[in-house]
Amino acid sequence: GRTKQREMWALSLAYYGPAFRRGFAWQPEAPEETVMGRLQAALEPLLASAHHGLFLSSAGRTDAGVSATGQLVTFYSWVPLSPEQLHAAVAAAAPAPRT
């Protein structure tokens, strides 16, 4: 069979640090409390049919409570994606605003 062509995606993220108790980097004990953990959970359903694991690579990180703009995250996809799909998935994964 023919090998599927992979695409590399680069996402530029901005986030409010206090919404993520454990900062940017994925942590096995509490992935939902990190930016990377939320992002991983949001993207995996889009890529499930590819039978390849999702590996996020970042160009830096922040500590707990630190906000960021322009945080670069890259990943490969063997499934055709649109910018609209990615935007919707990432937006849905964002924590609810605190009141």
Secondary structure by P-SEA (a helix, b strand, c coil): cbbbbbbbbbbbccccccccccccccccccccccaaaaaaaacccccccccbbbbbbbccccccccccccccccccccccccaaaaaaaaaaacccccc
